[in-house]
């Protein structure tokens, strides 16, 4: 994280679909908190570590579907690769773990939201071809419990204690 230096502070730092790939996600969050000004925010998006995205991805890898997608893509150039086997998820988050992680790095969530209901390589190959399914997928999550979202987003700011250097 030594290469995360700047001449000044940022208003916004975005960590989108990154933390799940890191051995020590707290290091990046701490560095990011240090890069924002007093009114700055950090936006984090992560997959639900035990949700539909991870299930879809596991099935995709277990059945070796990338080989089929690659073969079809060569013949028709219709399908594209959806999986990066060299950069898999090594962290699987629940919201409670994320909240503890944020707090340990001096960040607090002031806004949270759910991503889509369905996501992942199999769904991506199917949904990507139907605007009706894409629209439905984007809307349905608003009516489901948060736990059913395939991913989440968080808008974070530095905690009052972190800003003032003392207790709140």
C-alpha positions in Angstrom: 0.0 0.0 0.0 3.1 2.2 0.0 2.3 3.4 -3.6 -1.0 4.9 -2.4 0.3 8.4 -1.9 -1.0 11.7 -3.2 0.0 15.3 -3.1 -3.4 16.2 -1.6 -6.5 14.6 -0.2 -9.3 13.3 -2.3 -13.1 14.0 -2.0 -13.9 10.4 -3.0 -12.0 7.1 -3.1 -13.8 4.2 -4.9 -12.9 0.6 -4.0 -15.2 -1.4 -6.4 -15.0 -5.2 -6.3 -11.5 -5.1 -4.8 -11.6 -6.1 -1.1 -12.6 -9.7 -1.8 -9.3 -10.2 -3.7 -7.0 -9.0 -1.0 -5.3 -11.0 1.8 -5.4 -7.9 4.1 -8.4 -5.7 3.0 -8.0 -3.6 6.2 -4.7 -2.3 4.9 -6.3 -0.9 1.7 -9.2 0.6 3.7 -6.9 2.2 6.2 -4.8 3.7 3.4 -8.0 4.9 1.7 -9.2 6.5 4.9 -5.9 8.4 5.0 -6.4 9.7 1.5 -9.8 11.5 2.1 -10.3 14.9 3.5 -12.6 15.6 6.5 -15.7 15.7 4.3 -14.4 12.9 1.9 -16.0 9.6 1.4 -14.9 6.1 0.5 -17.3 4.0 -1.7 -16.9 0.3 -1.4 -18.7 -2.4 -3.4 -18.3 -6.1 -2.6 -20.1 -9.3 -3.5 -22.3 -10.9 -0.9 -19.7 -13.6 0.2 -22.4 -16.2 0.7 -24.9 -15.0 -1.9 -26.0 -15.9 -5.4 -22.9 -14.5 -7.1 -20.6 -16.9 -5.2 -23.0 -19.8 -5.8 -23.2 -19.0 -9.5 -19.4 -18.6 -9.8 -18.8 -21.9 -8.0 -21.1 -23.8 -10.3 -19.5 -22.1 -13.3 -16.0 -23.2 -12.2 -17.0 -26.7 -11.0 -18.7 -27.5 -14.3 -15.8 -26.0 -16.3 -18.2 -23.8 -18.3 -15.4 -21.3 -19.2 -14.1 -23.8 -21.7 -17.5 -24.0 -23.4 -17.8 -20.2 -23.5 -14.3 -19.9 -25.0 -15.1 -22.5 -27.7 -18.4 -20.7 -28.6 -16.7 -17.4 -28.6 -14.0 -18.6 -31.0 -16.7 -19.9 -33.4 -19.2 -17.1 -33.3 -17.7 -14.3 -31.3 -21.0 -14.1 -29.5 -20.0 -15.0 -25.9 -17.2 -13.4 -23.9 -15.1 -14.6 -21.0 -16.7 -13.8 -17.7 -14.3 -15.4 -15.2 -10.8 -14.4 -14.2 -9.3 -17.5 -12.7 -6.0 -15.8 -11.9 -7.8 -13.3 -9.6 -10.3 -15.3 -7.5 -12.0 -14.2 -4.4 -10.1 -15.0 -1.2 -12.4 -13.1 1.1 -16.1 -13.9 1.6 -17.9 -11.1 3.4 -21.0 -10.9 5.4 -22.3 -7.4 6.3 -21.5 -7.9 10.0 -17.9 -8.6 9.1 -17.7 -5.6 6.8 -19.0 -3.3 9.5 -16.3 -4.6 11.9 -13.7 -4.2 9.2 -14.8 -0.6 8.5 -14.8 0.3 12.2 -11.3 -1.2 12.7 -10.0 1.2 10.0 -11.8 4.3 11.3 -14.6 4.3 8.8 -18.4 4.3 9.4 -21.1 3.6 6.9 -23.6 6.4 6.3 -25.4 4.7 3.4 -25.8 1.1 2.3 -27.5 -0.4 -0.7 -28.0 -3.7 -2.5 -26.8 -4.6 -5.9 -28.7 -6.8 -8.2 -30.5 -10.0 -7.1 -28.8 -12.3 -9.7 -25.1 -12.0 -10.8 -22.2 -14.1 -11.8 -20.8 -15.7 -14.9 -23.8 -18.0 -15.7 -26.4 -15.3 -15.1 -24.2 -12.8 -17.0 -24.3 -15.0 -20.1 -28.1 -15.3 -19.8 -29.2 -11.9 -18.5 -26.9 -9.9 -20.8 -29.1 -10.7 -23.7 -32.5 -9.7 -22.3 -33.2 -6.1 -21.4 -36.4 -7.2 -19.7 -34.5 -9.6 -17.4 -31.8 -6.9 -16.7 -34.5 -4.4 -15.7 -36.3 -6.9 -13.5 -33.0 -7.9 -11.9 -32.2 -4.3 -11.1 -35.7 -3.7 -9.6 -36.4 -6.9 -7.7 -33.6 -6.5 -5.1 -35.3 -3.4 -3.7 -38.2 -5.6 -2.6 -36.1 -8.4 -1.0 -34.2 -8.6 2.3 -30.7 -7.3 2.0 -29.2 -10.8 2.4 -30.6 -11.9 -1.0 -28.6 -9.3 -2.9 -25.7 -10.7 -4.9 -23.6 -7.7 -3.8 -23.7 -4.5 -1.7 -22.4 -1.0 -1.7 -21.4 1.2 1.2 -20.7 4.9 1.4 -18.2 5.5 4.2 -16.8 8.5 6.0 -14.2 8.8 8.7 -15.6 8.2 12.2 -15.9 11.2 14.5 -13.4 9.7 16.8 -10.9 9.3 13.9 -11.5 13.0 12.9 -11.2 14.5 16.3 -8.5 12.1 17.5 -10.5 11.2 20.7 -13.7 9.7 21.8 -17.1 10.8 20.5 
